Amino acid sequence: MSNLLWGNLINFYQPPTIDRAELDKIVNKSYIPVLRIFSQNPDLRFTINLPGSTVELLIKTGFGTLIKKIAEMAERGQIDFTMTPKYQPIMPFLDDNDLDRQIEASNKICKRYFGINYTPKGLYSPCMAYSPVVSKVTARFGLKWVVVDDISISNGNQNGRILLYMDKAAGGIILIPRHRELSELLQGAVWAKKLPRSSSDFIQMALQKCPNDKYFVTVIDAEYFGYTHAGRHGLLKALYNEAKIRKVTLSDLRTQIKRKEFIKPVEGTAETRPNDMKRKKPYFLWQNESNIIQQTLWQLFNLASAEIKNAGSKGDPQYVRAREMFDSASASVNWLMASGNPWWNGAYALQAADDLAIAVFVLLSSPLKAKENAIAMRLKLYEDIEQFEKNGEIKKWQKNCLRLNNIPFERFFTRLQPEENNSEPAK
């Protein structure tokens, strides 16, 4: 048996605005089979990211038995929960008050359904977006670790996976780096060059890529295992039965890897590419100055933020309603799926624009000019999306991204079925 430790975090997030038919398929093809691996093997433990918005979504759409099953596994001590913002925003984009409110809202929901067994020790920053803001939030909530993409470490001062890292700016918060390449191989992501066909294939790849390492960490989206890739949950099940690697939760990993080193990590995300780092644009997929759809959405977001804060200071009776709509619209997927790099589904940006504009419109304290601007931005976004989809501009963005990353066009455009809406980046 190898001494190599494997920590795996499974992300069960789905946006509240997801199409109901798509959610049904994700739950039945992926969530149920993946959770069955652990419910049928009570000795297995794993780390899970399950934000409050997804808990509510599953309850409201008739999948409460799934939450009950997770609660039963938590009762048996199988689950290492993460703490996370309710609506999964890119954390470095929000201020402390917005972040704290979303995390507290998610905690309240999870405590309601998981009770005393909801005791997270680490934080999951959506898309593994990292900046000093993230570590400071982690410390503020009394957590011990945060999972980050290895680009935030390797562009800093990485000495290999023989130790863990501590952020100098946050006084001892442990940074646990995701192994990007192995995560993408396991998940079958579009960036992966060669996919493992069996658990032994993956183990061989892991041992080759970690010859002198003590551990590796994968962070995966549950929908890849059965929904995006039919039958792939069988690979996950086989891996948890492999004796060649030792399975641990991320919280266990923090205690088992004794050596720690202070470093100054850099900003980055799970979707940040090396070229983005060279251009000093770690959040390029969400903040592309050339993407007028994203820019319009950010303008509307900033307008809504200012109006809602002003309404709160004035005691506006519609403040709570507007704030909830704003929080929901802050989801990172709304900008990522408008990037065209290569992900695209205009419905996310349109829904976010609706929520933000209505949030401004319902405020009694918001001036007429602000409401007119919000409606105008929403209309512009609708018109631009319709025009760009009709004239092929979106396809040009996608093809340019694939060309720069040496990914064949056919591989991206034909590998996903229409029902999947290209919704496959890490969330």
C-alpha positions in Angstrom: 0.0 0.0 0.0 1.3 3.4 -1.0 1.8 6.1 1.6 0.5 8.7 -0.9 -2.5 10.5 0.6 -5.5 11.5 -1.5 -7.9 14.2 -0.4 -11.0 14.6 -2.5 -13.5 17.4 -2.3 -16.8 16.9 -4.1 -18.7 20.0 -5.1 -22.5 19.7 -5.2 -23.4 23.2 -6.2 -26.1 24.1 -8.7 -27.4 27.6 -9.4 -30.9 28.4 -8.1 -31.9 29.4 -11.7 -31.0 26.1 -13.3 -33.5 24.6 -15.6 -35.7 22.0 -13.7 -35.3 19.3 -16.4 -31.5 19.7 -16.3 -31.5 19.5 -12.5 -33.5 16.3 -12.6 -30.9 14.7 -14.9 -28.0 15.9 -12.8 -29.5 14.5 -9.6 -30.5 11.2 -11.1 -27.5 10.6 -13.2 -24.8 12.0 -10.9 -25.8 13.0 -7.4 -27.7 9.9 -6.4 -25.1 7.4 -7.8 -22.2 9.4 -6.3 -23.8 9.6 -2.9 -24.6 5.9 -3.1 -20.9 5.1 -3.2 -20.6 6.5 0.4 -24.0 5.4 1.8 -23.2 1.8 0.8 -19.7 2.1 2.3 -20.0 3.6 5.8 -16.2 3.5 6.4 -15.6 5.9 3.5 -15.2 9.6 4.4 -15.1 12.6 2.0 -15.2 16.4 1.9 -18.2 18.1 0.5 -19.1 21.6 -0.7 -22.9 22.0 -0.4 -23.9 25.7 -0.2 -27.2 26.8 1.4 -28.7 27.8 -1.9 -28.3 24.3 -3.3 -29.8 22.8 -0.1 -32.8 25.0 -0.6 -33.0 24.2 -4.3 -33.0 20.5 -3.7 -35.6 20.8 -1.0 -37.9 23.0 -3.1 -37.6 20.8 -6.2 -38.6 17.5 -4.4 -35.2 16.1 -3.8 -35.3 16.4 0.0 -34.4 12.7 0.3 -31.0 13.6 -1.0 -30.5 16.1 1.9 -31.8 13.5 4.3 -29.2 11.0 3.0 -26.4 13.5 3.4 -27.6 14.1 7.0 -27.5 10.4 7.7 -24.0 10.1 6.5 -23.0 13.2 8.5 -24.5 11.5 11.5 -22.2 8.5 10.9 -19.2 10.9 10.7 -18.6 10.3 7.0 -18.8 13.9 5.9 -16.3 16.8 6.2 -18.4 19.9 5.4 -16.9 23.1 4.0 -18.2 26.5 4.9 -19.0 28.6 1.8 -21.1 31.7 0.7 -24.7 30.9 0.0 -24.9 31.9 -3.6 -21.3 31.0 -4.6 -19.9 34.4 -5.7 -16.3 35.1 -6.6 -15.3 36.1 -3.1 -12.6 38.6 -4.0 -15.2 40.7 -5.8 -17.4 41.2 -2.7 -16.9 43.4 0.4 -16.6 41.9 3.9 -20.3 42.7 4.8 -21.6 40.9 1.7 -19.3 37.9 2.2 -20.2 37.6 5.9 -23.9 37.8 5.2 -23.8 35.1 2.6 -21.7 32.8 4.7 -23.9 33.3 7.7 -27.0 32.7 5.5 -25.5 29.4 4.2 -24.5 28.3 7.7 -28.1 28.9 9.0 -29.6 26.7 6.3 -27.0 23.9 6.8 -27.4 23.9 10.6 -31.2 23.6 10.1 -30.8 20.4 8.0 -27.6 18.9 9.4 -27.8 20.0 13.0 -24.8 19.5 15.3 -23.1 17.4 12.6 -22.5 20.5 10.5 -19.1 21.5 11.9 -17.0 22.8 9.0 -13.3 23.3 9.6 -12.4 24.7 6.2 -13.6 27.1 3.6 -14.5 26.6 0.0 -14.1 29.7 -2.1 -16.2 29.3 -5.3 -14.1 28.4 -8.3 -11.2 28.4 -5.8 -10.9 32.1 -6.3 -8.1 33.3 -4.0 -7.0 36.7 -2.7 -6.0 37.8 0.8 -9.7 38.6 1.3 -10.4 34.8 1.3 -7.9 33.9 4.0 -9.1 36.8 6.1 -12.7 35.6 5.8 -11.5 32.1 6.7 -9.8 33.4 9.9 -12.8 35.6 10.8 -15.1 32.6 10.9 -12.6 30.6 13.0 -11.8 28.1 10.3 -8.4 26.3 9.9 -7.9 25.9 6.2 -9.0 27.0 2.7 -8.6 25.0 -0.5 -7.0 26.9 -3.4 -5.9 26.1 -6.9 -2.2 25.2 -7.2 -1.7 28.2 -9.5 -2.0 30.4 -6.4 0.9 28.5 -4.8 3.1 27.6 -7.8 3.2 31.2 -8.9 4.3 32.0 -5.4 6.7 29.6 -3.6 5.8 25.9 -4.0 8.3 23.3 -2.7 6.2 20.3 -3.7 3.4 18.4 -2.0 5.4 17.4 1.0 4.1 20.2 3.1 1.2 22.6 3.5 1.2 26.4 3.2 0.2 29.3 5.4 -0.7 32.7 4.2 1.5 35.4 5.7 -1.3 37.9 5.4 -3.8 35.9 7.5 -1.7 34.6 10.4 -1.6 30.9 10.0 -4.6 29.9 7.8 -3.6 26.7 6.0 -3.7 26.8 2.2 -4.5 23.3 0.8 -3.5 23.3 -2.9 -5.7 21.4 -5.4 -3.7 19.4 -7.9 -5.1 21.0 -11.1 -3.9 18.4 -13.6 -5.1 15.4 -11.6 -8.4 17.1 -10.9 -9.0 17.7 -14.6 -8.0 14.2 -15.5 -10.3 12.7 -12.9 -13.2 14.9 -13.9 -12.7 14.5 -17.6 -12.5 18.3 -18.1 -12.1 19.8 -21.5 -8.5 20.9 -20.6 -7.4 17.3 -19.8 -5.2 15.9 -22.6 -5.6 12.2 -21.7 -8.5 10.7 -19.7 -8.0 7.7 -17.4 -10.1 4.7 -18.5 -10.0 2.9 -15.2 -9.0 3.5 -11.5 -5.7 1.8 -12.2 -5.0 4.2 -15.0 -5.7 7.2 -12.7 -3.6 5.7 -9.9 -0.7 5.2 -12.3 -1.0 8.8 -13.5 -1.1 10.1 -9.9 2.0 8.1 -8.9 3.8 9.4 -12.0 2.9 13.0 -11.3 3.6 12.8 -7.5 6.7 10.6 -7.3 8.1 12.3 -4.3 4.9 13.8 -2.8 3.2 13.0 0.4 -0.3 13.9 -0.9 -2.4 15.2 -3.7 -5.8 16.9 -3.6 -8.6 16.8 -6.2 -11.6 19.1 -6.3 -14.3 17.8 -8.6 -17.9 18.8 -9.6 -20.3 15.9 -8.9 -22.2 16.3 -12.2 -19.2 15.2 -14.2 -19.7 11.7 -12.8 -22.7 10.4 -14.8 -24.3 13.5 -16.2 -21.5 15.2 -18.2 -19.8 11.8 -18.7 -22.1 8.9 -18.7 -21.2 6.1 -16.2 -18.2 7.9 -14.8 -19.3 7.5 -11.2 -18.0 3.9 -11.7 -14.5 5.3 -11.9 -15.0 7.2 -8.6 -16.4 4.2 -6.9 -13.4 2.1 -8.0 -10.9 4.7 -6.8 -12.4 4.7 -3.3 -11.8 0.9 -3.3 -8.2 1.2 -4.4 -5.6 0.2 -1.8 -2.7 1.9 -3.6 -3.6 5.3 -2.1 -4.8 6.3 1.3 -8.1 8.3 1.3 -8.4 11.2 3.7 -10.6 14.3 4.1 -9.1 17.7 3.7 -9.5 18.3 7.4 -7.6 15.1 8.1 -4.9 16.2 5.7 -4.3 19.4 7.6 -3.4 17.3 10.7 -1.5 14.5 9.0 0.9 16.8 7.0 2.9 18.2 9.9 5.2 20.5 8.0 3.9 23.9 7.2 5.6 26.9 5.5 4.6 30.6 5.4 4.4 31.9 1.8 2.9 34.9 0.0 0.4 33.3 -2.4 -0.9 35.0 -5.5 -4.4 35.7 -6.7 -5.9 33.0 -9.0 -8.8 30.7 -9.6 -9.5 27.2 -10.8 -10.1 28.7 -14.3 -7.1 31.0 -14.4 -4.7 30.0 -17.1 -0.9 30.6 -17.2 -1.4 33.3 -19.9 -3.8 35.1 -17.6 -1.2 35.2 -14.9 1.4 36.6 -17.3 -1.0 39.4 -18.1 -1.8 39.9 -14.4 -5.4 39.1 -15.1 -6.2 36.3 -12.6 -10.0 36.8 -13.0 -10.0 37.2 -16.7 -13.0 34.9 -17.2 -15.1 37.2 -15.1 -13.5 40.5 -15.9 -12.8 40.7 -19.6 -12.6 44.4 -20.6 -13.4 43.4 -24.2 -16.5 41.5 -23.3 -19.3 44.2 -23.3 -21.8 41.7 -21.9 -19.8 41.1 -18.8 -19.0 44.8 -18.5 -22.6 45.8 -18.7 -23.5 43.2 -16.1 -20.8 44.6 -13.8 -22.1 48.1 -14.3 -25.6 47.0 -13.3 -24.2 45.0 -10.4 -22.3 48.0 -9.1 -25.3 50.3 -9.5 -27.5 47.8 -7.6 -24.9 47.5 -4.8 -24.7 51.2 -4.3 -28.5 51.7 -4.3 -29.1 48.8 -1.9 -26.5 50.0 0.6 -28.1 53.5 0.4 -31.5 51.9 1.0 -30.2 50.0 4.0 -28.9 53.2 5.6 -32.3 54.8 5.1 -34.4 52.0 6.5 -36.1 51.2 3.2 -38.9 48.6 3.8 -37.9 46.8 0.5 -34.2 46.6 1.6 -34.3 42.9 2.6 -36.1 41.8 -0.6 -33.7 43.8 -2.8 -30.7 42.5 -0.9 -31.7 38.8 -1.4 -32.1 39.4 -5.1 -28.7 41.1 -5.3 -27.1 38.2 -3.4 -28.6 35.6 -5.8 -27.4 37.6 -8.8 -23.8 37.7 -7.4 -23.3 34.0 -8.3 -20.0 33.6 -10.2 -21.6 31.4 -12.8 -23.5 34.4 -14.2 -20.3 36.0 -15.4 -18.4 32.9 -16.2 -21.1 31.6 -18.5 -21.1 35.0 -20.3 -17.3 34.8 -20.9 -17.3 32.8 -24.2 -13.9 31.5 -23.0 -15.1 28.9 -24.0 -18.2 28.7 -21.7 -21.4 30.2 -22.9 -25.0 30.2 -21.8 -26.6 33.7 -22.1 -29.6 32.7 -19.9 -27.4 33.1 -16.7 -26.5 36.7 -17.5 -30.1 37.5 -18.5 -31.5 36.2 -15.2 -28.9 38.1 -13.2 -29.7 41.3 -15.1 -33.4 40.8 -14.3 -32.7 40.3 -10.6 -30.4 43.3 -10.4 -32.7 45.6 -12.3 -35.8 44.5 -10.2 -33.8 44.9 -7.0 -33.1 48.6 -7.9 -36.7 49.1 -9.1 -38.4 47.9 -6.0 -36.5 50.2 -3.6 -38.6 53.0 -2.5 -35.5 55.1 -1.7 -33.9 54.6 -5.1 -34.2 57.8 -7.3 -36.0 57.6 -10.7 -32.7 58.2 -12.5 -31.1 55.1 -11.0 -34.1 53.0 -11.9 -34.0 54.2 -15.5 -30.3 53.4 -15.7 -30.9 49.9 -14.3 -33.6 49.2 -16.9 -31.5 50.6 -19.7 -28.5 48.4 -18.8 -30.8 45.4 -18.6 -32.2 46.2 -22.1 -28.7 46.7 -23.5 -27.6 43.4 -22.2 -30.6 41.6 -23.8 -30.0 43.3 -27.1 -26.2 42.6 -27.1 -26.7 38.9 -26.3 -29.3 38.5 -29.0 -27.1 40.2 -31.6 -23.9 38.3 -30.7 -25.6 35.0 -30.8 -27.2 35.7 -34.2 -24.1 37.1 -35.8 -21.8 34.4 -34.6 -19.7 36.6 -32.3 -20.0 34.2 -29.4 -18.7 31.3 -31.5 -15.7 33.5 -32.5 -14.9 34.1 -28.8 -15.1 30.4 -28.1 -13.0 29.3 -31.1 -10.3 31.9 -30.3 -10.1 30.6 -26.7 -9.9 27.0 -27.8 -7.2 27.8 -30.4 -5.1 29.6 -27.8 -5.3 26.6 -25.5 -4.6 24.1 -28.3 -8.0 22.3 -27.9 -9.6 21.1 -31.1 -12.9 22.8 -31.9 -14.7 19.5 -32.5 -13.6 18.2 -29.1 -15.4 21.0 -27.3 -18.4 21.5 -29.5 -19.3 17.8 -30.0 -18.4 16.3 -26.6 -21.3 17.9 -24.8 -24.9 17.0 -25.5 -27.3 20.0 -26.1 -29.0 19.3 -22.7 -25.8 20.0 -20.9 -25.6 23.7 -22.1 -21.8 23.7 -22.0 -22.2 24.0 -18.2 -19.0 22.2 -17.2 -16.4 24.5 -15.6 -15.4 24.1 -12.0 -17.7 26.0 -9.7 
